[in-house]
Structures are given as structure tokens and as C-alpha cells.
Amino acid sequence: MAKTKKTPRPKARLPKGLRDIPAAEIRAQDAMLRTIREVYERYGFEPLDTPAFEYTEALGKFLPDQERPNAGVFSFQDEDEQWMSLRYDLTAPLARHVAENFESLPKPYRRYQTGSVWRNEKPGPGRYREFVQFDADTVGTPTVAADAEMCMLAADALEALGIERGDYVIKVNNRKVLDGVLESIGVTDDSQKLVVLRAIDKLDRLGTNGVQLLLGDGRKDESGDVTKGAGLKSDQVSELMEFIEQAAASAENMKKTAAAGDLFNNEVDQSYFLLKADSSYYKSDLCIAGHNELEEIRGLVRQASYGMDRIVIDPSVVRGLEYYTGPVYEAELTFETKDEKGPPVRFGSVGGGGRYDGLVARFKGQPVPATGFSIGVSRLYTALSTLGKLKGTETPGPVVVAVFDKNCMADYQKLVQTLRNADIRAELFLGNPKNMGAQFKYADQRGSPCVVIQGSDEKAKGEVQIKDLVEGAKAAASIASNEEWRSERPAQFAVSEDKLVEAVREILARHES
């Protein structure tokens, strides 16, 4: 007789670069997002939601390679052979939405949005292919007052989450300054310029040596993978690195001044552009235009009482996306912590953004200025967890009503519903009811504060037994023998059915306090 061919079972595995998110993290993130949302609403921004994918052509400059729609983004073709892509970030869908609804939207249009975005890139430690962003954008105004407001918004959001001054800084630069510097050293090709900007953007992560390699021929990482460099000549690399190092020194000077409490020292505050008075940068119209815009932003935020301990001008800030056209900003966490093995680590950037005046114009054929800020939710969540700022967001498990007699399921369900009608999380044990110990173990796994038990004796008296699992665990640790446990029956008591809600609420209140 021929053997029946077995159908191969699929392997249970996550796709590379993705992760499952447990309940506790979801609840804590929700609490975090509510706080950010309150700040954005206070600034007058309105919510918007857009689809997870767009027509690939709508992404425009978001695409690393127009000829390969799957490079950098996840793409597929629909039934009409139109290329669709999962959104790379939340800005491209906004640009499409504004262009599509341009006549009906108020200008400026202020919106916020949170949601997942996807990158078809090599994953690594802490770098996932799917992650959540929380954006705020203002579309339809060219004034740098909108950029200044984004910096203040970022600072207020971080402080609302409990991050103290001195543990973060909002760093501001202007792409016009950088474009002027590159122009002055002879870098005019757009594709080469983009590689240079992305190399500088990795300064915090790779350090000056790593950036220097990426400006030249390229860099090999720890895994052996080689990243192609910008191909600058040695004299171009030297002059650009001098600018970067001087810019970093200027930012460090402001940081020290702010730490000393001199938050509005105008001389130090202006030192960001006094890098090299005889340099070719001063001869660049782009540099001067960018400098003037930065000066205006600096004046606006200082007038609003945001000192150098909160918002600083830092010429080393780049942002790696091509579409930025003016001011760019980055929210950086400055406190140090330790990893599992002991060495100190810094979280660095948890958000950023800038002015992008060309994205909506791609659809409209006319200038539509815009600026925005984006928070990396997962990275910020990790930082807040490290700081202990998410305590109190934990949700206790549901009260579990045990099944003593499976013929009395309707009675047990009534008890559950009584608790739910009183806004108490509760559930009926729906597993195998034969083993009461298994039910208690289940309740422990669920983080339940207590278990409600009703056998035939309790039913006849119109009572229920309530077992406080938290107090029971404490008592069990101090009791020497099973006999003593059975005689004392700690943390378990009887109440009448009409007192069930009151008794459970007392237990919940005690554990919350």
C-alpha cells in the first residue's frame, strides 16, 4: 500500500527585519502617542490618515532608483500593471493628498499623522524594515516662522513625555548652507551631492573617520559589506571635513555655554557661522541665504524663551533625504545610559524633519512650500523605557472568573457580565475546567489581580470567593508549610454576590496605589 504523502508544514518565522509587538509595549506606545497628539493638537494641527501604499510614481524623490521600483521601497504591480509601493514615510502621501485636494484645503494646511512605514533596506540591530512615525507638517507657507514652530513643537513634545532639559536638544541647520559649501568646493552633480549629504548624515553613528571614508572611495562595515563612497578628491574631502569639524566644535561650544546656564549668550549663539571668516563659504549666495534664514529662526525661538539648552543652530545637521530645500532639524537625546554588557550608549536622534518646497509642486506644477517634523516612535519608546518614563502605563490583567462546575456556565457568565457592566476588565476561564490549579496558573500568566470562585456551597449561600493573587503571592513567600497555607487561606475571602463589584474595586484600588 502506497504511503500517504504528507503536506509539508510551513516554518513559523518572522520575515527578516520585522518584529511582533507584545501587549505591554503596545499599551505603553499608545500612552506615548496620546501625549504627543495632545501637543500637536495644542499647536492647532489636525489629524489625517492615508493608505499604506501609493502609486510608485507618486513617491518621486523618495525612490532611490526610478528604474528599479523595489530598490529601497517594497513594490508590486496591480491588475492594471500599475506599480504600487508601501509608503516609505508619511510625507509623500501628504504631498499627494494636498495636491489632490488643493482647492478645498485651508492654506496653510496643518496636519499630523501616525502610522507604519516600510523600507526595503538591510536590517540591523534596532533598524527594522517596518516602523512607526508620528509627523506634523505645515503646507502652504514659505515663512521660516513655520520652521521655527516645528523646532518648538519638537521640544515641547519631548518635554511633555518627561524628557528633561539637558537630556535632549533640537539641532537646526539649513540645506542652503550645505549646498553652498558643496558648491564652493566644486561638488555640483546632484547624484554625487546626495551621496555626500547621506555620508555627513551618518556622522553621529560612524564618526569622522567613517564619514571621511564615505566621502572618498567607500567604507567596509563589520560584516564585510562595502558602501560605495561619493568619490570626492582628497582636497575636497579635506576642506569638507574641516567645515564639518568646525561646525561640530561650534555646536559643542554652545552646549557647554547652555550647560553653564548662560542660555541666551548672543555671542556664543552666533558662533555657528563664524567658522572661517576668509573661506569661500562667505562668497556663496546660497550660504548667505541659508545663514539669514537660520538667524531669523534663532531670533524667533529665543524670543519665545527657547534657549540653547533646547534649540541650537548646528551646521553639521544634514538629514539624508534629497527633497529638503531649506531649514532642517533633528531631535537628539543627549543623556547616556548603559547597554546590557555595561558600556555607555547614547540614543542620539529620535526625530527630524525640514522644509521641502518641491514635493507638492511635482503634482501641481507650481511652488507649494511645506515644512514638517517626524518622530521615530519605536526609538523614542526605547529611550523612554530606559529613562523609566513609561511607568504607570502598564494595564493590569483581567479579573478571571473560574469555572468550578461546567454545568453552571450561565451563572459564571452572569458574574463576568456584572463586572464588565461596572467597567472592570473581566473574563470567564474558557479552557479545560477540570483542574482548578491550571485556572490559577492561567490567571497568573494573564497578570490578573484576583480570581472569582463560586462552587455549589457558595452558590447556595449567594456568595463568591475572591482570591487576591497579588497578596496571595506575597503571603505564600512567607509561609513555611502547606498546612499553614491551608489553615490561614491568606488573601482569599467570601462576599455576597451583590458586593462582588465593590470587593473587586477595593482590590484594584489597593494594587494601583
ZAMARGU-4260 file (C-alpha; in steps of 0.2 Angstrom, whole numbers, plus 5000, padded with zeros to 4 digits):
<rodrens>
0) 5000/5000/5000 | 5007/5017/4995 | 5011/5029/5009 | 5001/5045/5010 | 5012/5060/5006
5) 5012/5072/5020 | 5009/5090/5016 | 5025/5100/5022 | 5021/5111/5036 | 5027/5129/5034
10) 5040/5135/5046 | 5034/5148/5059 | 5046/5163/5057 | 5046/5181/5055 | 5051/5190/5039
15) 5069/5197/5041 | 5069/5215/5048 | 5051/5214/5056 | 5045/5210/5073 | 5030/5206/5084
20) 5025/5219/5097 | 5018/5212/5114 | 5003/5220/5123 | 5013/5229/5136 | 5023/5239/5123
25) 5008/5242/5113 | 4999/5250/5128 | 5014/5260/5133 | 5016/5266/5115 | 4998/5271/5114
30) 5000/5281/5130 | 5016/5290/5122 | 5006/5294/5106 | 4992/5301/5116 | 5004/5313/5124
35) 5012/5318/5108 | 4995/5320/5100 | 4989/5332/5114 | 5005/5343/5110 | 5001/5343/5091
40) 4983/5347/5094 | 4988/5361/5106 | 4998/5369/5091 | 4982/5368/5080 | 4987/5353/5069
45) 4973/5342/5063 | 4973/5323/5061 | 4974/5314/5044 | 4976/5296/5039 | 4982/5290/5022
50) 4983/5272/5014 | 4998/5261/5017 | 5003/5261/4999 | 5003/5273/4985 | 5006/5273/4966
55) 5025/5272/4965 | 5027/5287/4953 | 5019/5297/4967 | 5035/5294/4978 | 5046/5303/4966
60) 5062/5308/4975 | 5058/5295/4989 | 5063/5282/4976 | 5082/5278/4977 | 5081/5271/4959
65) 5067/5276/4947 | 5072/5261/4936 | 5070/5248/4950 | 5054/5251/4959 | 5059/5238/4973
70) 5075/5247/4977 | 5073/5255/4994 | 5054/5253/4994 | 5043/5237/4994 | 5033/5237/4977
75) 5021/5227/4967 | 5010/5228/4952 | 4991/5228/4952 | 4979/5220/4940 | 4982/5235/4928
80) 5001/5233/4929 | 5002/5249/4939 | 5017/5249/4951 | 5011/5252/4969 | 5023/5254/4984
85) 5021/5253/5003 | 5024/5271/5009 | 5042/5275/5013 | 5037/5288/5025 | 5022/5299/5029
90) 5027/5314/5019 | 5025/5308/5001 | 5006/5303/5005 | 5004/5320/5012 | 5010/5329/4996
95) 4999/5318/4986 | 4984/5322/4997 | 4987/5341/4997 | 4989/5341/4978 | 4973/5331/4975
100) 4963/5342/4987 | 4972/5358/4985 | 4956/5369/4982 | 4946/5363/4997 | 4960/5363/5010
105) 4964/5379/5020 | 4981/5386/5017 | 4992/5384/5027 | 4986/5366/5030 | 4992/5359/5046
110) 4991/5341/5049 | 4998/5327/5060 | 4998/5308/5056 | 5005/5292/5064 | 5007/5275/5056
115) 5019/5262/5050 | 5031/5265/5036 | 5042/5252/5027 | 5060/5252/5020 | 5067/5239/5009
120) 5084/5240/5016 | 5096/5229/5025 | 5090/5227/5043 | 5102/5228/5058 | 5102/5230/5077
125) 5087/5242/5081 | 5084/5245/5062 | 5068/5237/5056 | 5060/5237/5039 | 5044/5242/5047
130) 5042/5255/5060 | 5030/5269/5066 | 5032/5288/5063 | 5022/5302/5070 | 5023/5318/5059
135) 5017/5336/5060 | 5018/5346/5044 | 5013/5364/5038 | 5009/5366/5020 | 5007/5382/5010
140) 5018/5395/5019 | 5036/5400/5014 | 5039/5409/5031 | 5053/5402/5042 | 5042/5405/5056
145) 5034/5389/5052 | 5051/5380/5053 | 5054/5389/5070 | 5037/5382/5076 | 5042/5365/5071
150) 5058/5366/5082 | 5047/5372/5097 | 5034/5359/5094 | 5048/5345/5094 | 5055/5352/5111
155) 5038/5353/5119 | 5033/5335/5113 | 5049/5328/5121 | 5046/5338/5137 | 5028/5333/5138
160) 5034/5315/5138 | 5045/5318/5153 | 5062/5321/5145 | 5070/5334/5155 | 5080/5349/5148
165) 5098/5344/5146 | 5093/5327/5141 | 5088/5332/5123 | 5092/5346/5111 | 5084/5351/5094
170) 5098/5355/5082 | 5094/5366/5067 | 5104/5369/5050 | 5099/5374/5033 | 5102/5364/5017
175) 5106/5380/5008 | 5122/5382/5019 | 5127/5364/5015 | 5123/5366/4996 | 5133/5382/4996
180) 5148/5374/5005 | 5147/5359/4992 | 5146/5372/4978 | 5161/5381/4984 | 5172/5365/4984
185) 5166/5360/4966 | 5153/5347/4970 | 5139/5351/4958 | 5132/5334/4952 | 5115/5331/4960
190) 5118/5312/4962 | 5136/5315/4970 | 5129/5328/4981 | 5116/5316/4988 | 5129/5303/4992
195) 5139/5317/5001 | 5124/5323/5011 | 5120/5305/5016 | 5138/5302/5022 | 5138/5318/5033
200) 5121/5312/5040 | 5130/5297/5047 | 5142/5307/5057 | 5134/5303/5074 | 5134/5284/5070
205) 5151/5282/5061 | 5161/5296/5067 | 5173/5307/5057 | 5184/5293/5051 | 5168/5284/5044
210) 5162/5299/5036 | 5179/5303/5028 | 5179/5286/5020 | 5161/5288/5013 | 5166/5305/5006
215) 5181/5296/4997 | 5181/5279/4989 | 5169/5270/5002 | 5168/5260/5018 | 5168/5242/5023
220) 5157/5238/5038 | 5160/5225/5052 | 5150/5212/5041 | 5161/5215/5026 | 5148/5224/5016
225) 5156/5238/5006 | 5146/5255/5005 | 5152/5265/4989 | 5158/5282/4993 | 5155/5299/4985
230) 5172/5299/4976 | 5177/5316/4981 | 5195/5321/4978 | 5207/5322/4993 | 5207/5341/4994
235) 5188/5341/4993 | 5187/5329/5007 | 5199/5339/5017 | 5190/5355/5015 | 5173/5347/5018
240) 5179/5338/5034 | 5187/5355/5040 | 5169/5363/5039 | 5161/5348/5047 | 5173/5348/5062
245) 5172/5366/5064 | 5153/5365/5064 | 5154/5352/5077 | 5166/5362/5088 | 5154/5377/5087
250) 5139/5366/5092 | 5150/5359/5107 | 5154/5377/5112 | 5135/5381/5113 | 5132/5365/5123
255) 5144/5370/5136 | 5138/5388/5137 | 5120/5381/5139 | 5126/5368/5152 | 5133/5383/5162
260) 5116/5391/5162 | 5120/5405/5150 | 5106/5401/5139 | 5104/5417/5129 | 5123/5422/5126
265) 5121/5430/5109 | 5140/5430/5105 | 5141/5411/5108 | 5124/5409/5100 | 5130/5417/5083
270) 5147/5407/5083 | 5139/5393/5072 | 5143/5403/5056 | 5159/5411/5062 | 5169/5396/5056
275) 5182/5403/5044 | 5180/5421/5040 | 5191/5421/5025 | 5184/5405/5017 | 5175/5403/5001
280) 5159/5399/5010 | 5156/5418/5013 | 5156/5420/4994 | 5142/5408/4991 | 5125/5417/4989
285) 5117/5400/4995 | 5127/5400/5011 | 5122/5418/5015 | 5104/5415/5011 | 5104/5400/5022
290) 5113/5409/5036 | 5100/5423/5035 | 5086/5411/5037 | 5095/5402/5052 | 5097/5419/5060
295) 5078/5423/5058 | 5074/5406/5066 | 5086/5409/5080 | 5078/5425/5084 | 5061/5418/5084
300) 5064/5404/5096 | 5075/5414/5108 | 5061/5427/5108 | 5049/5413/5113 | 5061/5409/5128
305) 5068/5393/5120 | 5087/5394/5125 | 5102/5385/5119 | 5098/5371/5131 | 5083/5367/5120
310) 5086/5373/5102 | 5103/5376/5094 | 5110/5380/5077 | 5121/5366/5072 | 5129/5367/5054
315) 5133/5348/5055 | 5115/5343/5054 | 5111/5336/5036 | 5096/5324/5035 | 5098/5311/5022
320) 5084/5314/5011 | 5086/5323/4994 | 5070/5333/4994 | 5074/5345/5008 | 5076/5363/5002
325) 5079/5374/5017 | 5080/5373/5036 | 5082/5355/5043 | 5081/5350/5061 | 5085/5335/5072
330) 5079/5330/5089 | 5093/5322/5098 | 5093/5313/5115 | 5110/5318/5124 | 5109/5308/5140
335) 5120/5292/5142 | 5114/5275/5148 | 5122/5258/5148 | 5118/5243/5137 | 5116/5225/5144
340) 5135/5222/5144 | 5139/5239/5153 | 5147/5251/5140 | 5139/5268/5139 | 5127/5271/5124
345) 5118/5286/5118 | 5101/5285/5109 | 5105/5300/5098 | 5092/5306/5085 | 5074/5301/5089
350) 5066/5313/5076 | 5069/5326/5062 | 5062/5335/5048 | 5064/5350/5037 | 5057/5361/5023
355) 5053/5353/5007 | 5046/5366/4995 | 5046/5354/4979 | 5036/5339/4984 | 5018/5346/4981
360) 5025/5356/4966 | 5028/5339/4957 | 5010/5337/4956 | 5004/5355/4954 | 5017/5362/4943
365) 5018/5377/4954 | 5028/5381/4970 | 5019/5375/4986 | 5030/5377/5001 | 5030/5365/5016
370) 5039/5360/5032 | 5037/5346/5044 | 5044/5336/5059 | 5044/5317/5061 | 5046/5307/5077
375) 5053/5289/5076 | 5041/5281/5088 | 5050/5264/5091 | 5067/5273/5095 | 5058/5286/5106
380) 5049/5272/5115 | 5065/5263/5119 | 5073/5278/5126 | 5058/5282/5137 | 5058/5264/5144
385) 5077/5266/5148 | 5073/5283/5157 | 5059/5274/5167 | 5046/5287/5159 | 5033/5274/5154
390) 5030/5268/5172 | 5011/5269/5176 | 5006/5264/5158 | 5005/5246/5162 | 4987/5239/5162
395) 4983/5225/5175 | 4976/5209/5168 | 4958/5205/5168 | 4949/5198/5183 | 4946/5179/5180
400) 4930/5170/5185 | 4935/5152/5187 | 4924/5138/5182 | 4920/5126/5196 | 4906/5117/5188
405) 4904/5117/5169 | 4885/5114/5171 | 4884/5132/5179 | 4892/5141/5164 | 4877/5153/5163
410) 4879/5158/5181 | 4898/5161/5179 | 4895/5172/5163 | 4882/5182/5173 | 4896/5186/5186
415) 4908/5191/5172 | 4895/5202/5164 | 4892/5211/5181 | 4910/5215/5182 | 4911/5221/5164
420) 4895/5232/5166 | 4904/5241/5181 | 4919/5245/5169 | 4930/5231/5176 | 4941/5221/5164
425) 4935/5203/5167 | 4934/5186/5158 | 4927/5169/5160 | 4940/5155/5160 | 4937/5145/5144
430) 4950/5132/5145 | 4948/5114/5152 | 4939/5117/5169 | 4944/5100/5177 | 4960/5107/5185
435) 4957/5122/5197 | 4976/5124/5199 | 4978/5126/5180 | 4965/5140/5181 | 4975/5149/5194
440) 4991/5147/5184 | 4982/5155/5169 | 4976/5169/5179 | 4994/5172/5185 | 5000/5172/5167
445) 4987/5185/5162 | 4993/5196/5176 | 4976/5195/5184 | 4974/5204/5201 | 4961/5192/5208
450) 4951/5176/5204 | 4932/5174/5207 | 4927/5157/5213 | 4909/5150/5215 | 4906/5132/5220
455) 4889/5124/5224 | 4891/5129/5243 | 4894/5147/5238 | 4880/5147/5226 | 4868/5141/5239
460) 4873/5155/5251 | 4873/5168/5237 | 4891/5171/5239 | 4908/5171/5229 | 4925/5168/5235
465) 4938/5181/5229 | 4957/5176/5229 | 4968/5191/5228 | 4983/5184/5218 | 4995/5198/5222
470) 4993/5197/5241 | 4992/5178/5240 | 5009/5178/5231 | 5017/5189/5245 | 5009/5178/5259
475) 5015/5162/5250 | 5033/5168/5251 | 5032/5170/5270 | 5023/5154/5274 | 5033/5139/5279
480) 5021/5124/5276 | 5006/5118/5266 | 4997/5115/5282 | 4999/5133/5287 | 4994/5139/5270
485) 4978/5129/5271 | 4974/5134/5289 | 4976/5153/5286 | 4970/5154/5267 | 4978/5171/5265
490) 4971/5184/5253 | 4955/5174/5250 | 4938/5179/5257 | 4920/5177/5254 | 4907/5191/5250
495) 4889/5191/5244 | 4886/5192/5226 | 4879/5209/5227 | 4895/5215/5235 | 4906/5207/5221
500) 4909/5224/5212 | 4913/5233/5227 | 4926/5220/5234 | 4935/5219/5217 | 4936/5238/5216
505) 4944/5238/5233 | 4957/5225/5227 | 4961/5235/5211 | 4962/5252/5220 | 4974/5244/5233
510) 4986/5237/5220 | 4985/5253/5209 | 4991/5263/5225
</rodrens>
